Amino acid sequence: MRIDLLLGLAVGTLLAGCSSSHQLSAGGERVTFTDQQPGSDCQLLGNVTGSRATG
């Protein structure tokens, strides 16, 4: 019984973490991820490191 309760809490926490009310900016909506090499007309602007603000 206690394991069922802990499992239920864990699943609920994971599902709550996946739902987000944050809206992306117009620029953020255009961000894409790819594993292909960029074309010759592209240039490296720099490295990006991200983090998530808590609160």
N, C-alpha and C positions, 0 to 999 in steps of 0.2 A: 504494500500500500504506500509506503513512504517513497519507494523508488518511482512509483507512478506519479506521485506528486512532484518529485524533483524533475522527472522527465518532462512533465507538463509545463513546469516553470521554465525549464531550459528551452523548450520549443517555443513557448510564448515570448521569451526574451529575444530569441533569434528572429522570429517573425516581426516583432516590434522594431528591431534594429534594421530590418530590410525595408520597412515602409518609411518613407521620408516625405516631409512636407516642404523641403527646400526646393526652390525654383531656380533653374539655371538662368544665367544671363544670356543675352543674344549671342555673345561670343562663346559662351560655354556650351551652347547648344550645337555649335559648329565644330566642336572638337571631335576628332575621330582617332581611333587607334588602328594601326595596321602593322603587318609584318612584312610588307613589301618595301623594296628600296625606293626612295623618292626619285622623281624625274630630274633631269639635268637642269631644269629651270628653277629648282628649289635650292635654298641655302639654309644652313644651320644658323639659327638665331641664338641658341644657347640650350643648356640643360634645364629641365624642370623637375622640381621636387614638390610634392604635394603633401598636405596634411589636412586633417579634418578638425575643425573647431568643435569643442565640446560645449554643451550648454544649452 
